Amino acid sequence: PTSALADKVYRKEYIFDSVSNKTLLNKELFVHPSLGTHRPAAAAASRKPLYVPQEDDSILAFVTHKSGQGSLALQGNKLWQAAEVAQVCPGRTWSSMKERFKKFLELKYHNQVNKGRRRQAVPNVPAAGHDEETRKDEEEE
């Protein structure tokens, strides 16, 4: 069992003032007013588990597949509702997957798409001055 004081959040001034006064001050004077009592176990119990890399990969694969079909917009709800029906991330709601994509995966997705476009747009051409004919000319000189 922990004491009641262990569950409270204190302002940093408690430490600074105690050090400057060379004595421990009354903690109750430094309880953080907006945070009040700190209950990490209760907060953690009410939350869903964090996303794991496999779920992120599943979301990116689904979005990449659907965007290749050109049928659904990334910002719309239909794409994400289809992801929920398809069980892209079992136990996750469509709105949760949409928010995950918007906040953490969208930049990664666009970087992948742009990287693919650059590969297609730039043919495999040797650098100027390094083709076969130039090398033969240089060797003959």
C-alpha positions in Angstrom: 0.0 0.0 0.0 1.2 3.5 -0.8 0.5 6.6 1.2 -1.9 9.3 0.1 1.0 11.6 -0.7 2.4 9.2 -3.3 -0.7 9.6 -5.4 -0.5 13.4 -5.7 1.4 15.4 -8.3 3.6 18.2 -6.9 5.0 21.3 -8.6 8.7 21.4 -9.3 9.0 24.5 -7.0 8.8 22.1 -4.1 12.3 20.8 -4.9 13.8 24.2 -5.8 12.4 25.9 -2.7 13.4 23.1 -0.4 17.0 23.2 -1.7 17.3 26.9 -1.5 15.9 26.9 2.1 18.1 23.8 3.0 15.1 22.1 4.5 12.1 20.0 3.4 9.1 22.2 3.1 5.4 21.1 3.5 4.5 19.1 0.3 0.9 20.0 0.6 1.7 23.6 -0.2 3.0 22.4 -3.6 0.3 20.1 -4.8 -0.3 20.8 -8.5 -3.7 22.5 -8.7 -4.8 21.4 -12.2 -3.5 17.8 -12.1 -4.7 17.0 -8.6 -4.4 13.4 -7.8 -2.3 11.3 -10.1 -3.7 7.8 -10.9 -1.7 6.3 -13.7 -3.2 2.8 -13.2 -6.7 4.1 -13.6 -5.8 6.1 -16.8 -4.0 3.1 -18.3 -6.9 0.8 -17.7 -9.3 3.0 -19.6 -7.1 3.2 -22.7 -6.7 0.8 -25.6 -3.3 -0.7 -26.1 -0.8 1.3 -28.1 -0.4 0.6 -31.8 2.3 -1.9 -32.6 4.5 -1.7 -35.8 2.6 -4.6 -37.4 -0.6 -2.6 -37.2 1.0 0.4 -38.7 2.3 -1.8 -41.6 -1.2 -3.3 -42.0 -2.7 0.2 -42.3 -0.1 1.4 -44.7 -0.5 -1.7 -46.9 -4.3 -1.3 -46.9 -4.1 2.4 -47.8 -1.5 1.7 -50.5 -3.7 -1.0 -52.0 -6.8 1.1 -52.0 -5.1 4.2 -53.3 -3.8 2.1 -56.2 -7.4 1.4 -57.1 -8.1 5.1 -57.0 -11.5 4.6 -55.5 -11.4 6.1 -52.1 -10.1 9.4 -50.6 -7.7 9.2 -47.7 -9.5 11.9 -45.7 -13.0 10.4 -46.2 -14.7 8.0 -43.8 -15.5 5.3 -46.3 -11.9 4.1 -46.7 -11.6 3.7 -42.9 -14.9 2.0 -42.5 -13.8 -0.5 -45.2 -10.6 -1.0 -43.2 -12.6 -1.9 -40.1 -14.8 -4.3 -42.0 -11.7 -5.9 -43.6 -10.3 -6.3 -40.1 -7.0 -4.5 -41.0 -6.4 -4.0 -37.3 -8.7 -6.4 -35.4 -10.2 -4.6 -32.3 -9.5 -1.1 -33.7 -12.3 1.1 -34.8 -12.3 2.8 -38.2 -12.0 6.2 -36.5 -9.0 5.0 -34.4 -7.2 3.8 -37.6 -8.0 7.1 -39.4 -6.6 9.1 -36.5 -3.5 6.9 -36.3 -2.9 7.4 -40.1 -3.5 11.2 -39.9 -1.3 11.8 -36.9 1.5 9.2 -37.4 1.5 7.5 -40.7 0.4 10.0 -43.4 3.9 11.5 -43.9 5.4 8.0 -44.1 2.8 7.0 -46.7 3.4 10.1 -48.8 7.2 9.6 -48.7 6.7 6.0 -50.0 4.4 7.2 -52.8 6.8 10.0 -53.8 9.7 7.6 -53.7 7.9 5.3 -56.0 7.1 8.1 -58.4 10.7 9.2 -58.5 11.8 5.7 -59.5 9.3 5.6 -62.3 10.0 9.1 -63.6 13.8 8.8 -63.7 15.0 6.1 -66.2 18.2 4.3 -65.5 20.6 6.5 -67.5 24.3 6.6 -66.9 25.7 9.8 -65.7 26.9 12.3 -68.4 30.4 11.5 -69.6 30.4 7.9 -68.3 28.7 5.9 -71.0 30.5 3.3 -73.2 31.3 5.6 -76.1 32.8 8.3 -73.9 35.1 5.7 -72.2 36.2 4.3 -75.6 37.0 7.8 -76.8 39.0 8.6 -73.6 41.0 5.3 -74.0 41.9 6.1 -77.6 43.3 9.5 -76.7 
